[in-house]
């Protein structure tokens, strides 16, 4: 029935700032960049390593996402990584505040969190 996740869509406040993070810092290639005049909206598609996509949208006047306390809905976006230390160091070198690396007591895997430019929690999980 289901084959996997095709894409994740994120509404951002500043496309250039978000592209600096997702494209330049995380290295996700840009597949397409579209201005949708009828919606005053920009949509940028980024390629994920597993073949899925991350869609970034701008919408004028969109409300701020509640991150803390945690709200119903998407809790966080998690990326699989080979080495949490390497990713964390690279992000911190770009000025991204990252939480300390933790151990998942259920799986024995290491992970850490940071936030994207719009305060969406992102997890980097060793797999």
ChimeraX attribute file (.defattr): number of C-alpha atoms within 10 A of each C-alpha:
attribute: neighborCount
match mode: 1-to-1
recipient: residues
	/A:1	3
	/A:2	4
	/A:3	5
	/A:4	9
	/A:5	10
	/A:6	11
	/A:7	15
	/A:8	13
	/A:9	13
	/A:10	14
	/A:11	20
	/A:12	26
	/A:13	19
	/A:14	14
	/A:15	17
	/A:16	11
	/A:17	15
	/A:18	19
	/A:19	21
	/A:20	13
	/A:21	18
	/A:22	19
	/A:23	16
	/A:24	13
	/A:25	16
	/A:26	13
	/A:27	15
	/A:28	18
	/A:29	16
	/A:30	17
	/A:31	12
	/A:32	11
	/A:33	14
	/A:34	11
	/A:35	13
	/A:36	11
	/A:37	8
	/A:38	6
	/A:39	10
	/A:40	10
	/A:41	13
	/A:42	18
	/A:43	20
	/A:44	18
	/A:45	20
	/A:46	23
	/A:47	18
	/A:48	16
	/A:49	12
	/A:50	10
	/A:51	10
	/A:52	14
	/A:53	20
	/A:54	19
	/A:55	20
	/A:56	22
	/A:57	21
	/A:58	20
	/A:59	15
	/A:60	11
	/A:61	7
	/A:62	10
	/A:63	9
	/A:64	11
	/A:65	12
	/A:66	11
	/A:67	16
	/A:68	8
	/A:69	6
	/A:70	10
	/A:71	10
	/A:72	8
	/A:73	6
	/A:74	10
	/A:75	12
	/A:76	14
	/A:77	13
	/A:78	14
	/A:79	14
	/A:80	14
	/A:81	16
	/A:82	11
	/A:83	14
	/A:84	22
	/A:85	16
	/A:86	10
	/A:87	16
	/A:88	21
	/A:89	13
	/A:90	14
	/A:91	16
	/A:92	12
	/A:93	11
	/A:94	11
	/A:95	9
	/A:96	17
	/A:97	14
	/A:98	16
	/A:99	13
	/A:100	11
	/A:101	15
	/A:102	14
	/A:103	13
	/A:104	12
	/A:105	8
	/A:106	6
	/A:107	7
	/A:108	10
	/A:109	13
	/A:110	18
	/A:111	24
	/A:112	21
	/A:113	21
	/A:114	19
	/A:115	17
	/A:116	16
	/A:117	18
	/A:118	16
	/A:119	14
	/A:120	19
	/A:121	17
	/A:122	17
	/A:123	20
	/A:124	22
	/A:125	21
	/A:126	17
	/A:127	12
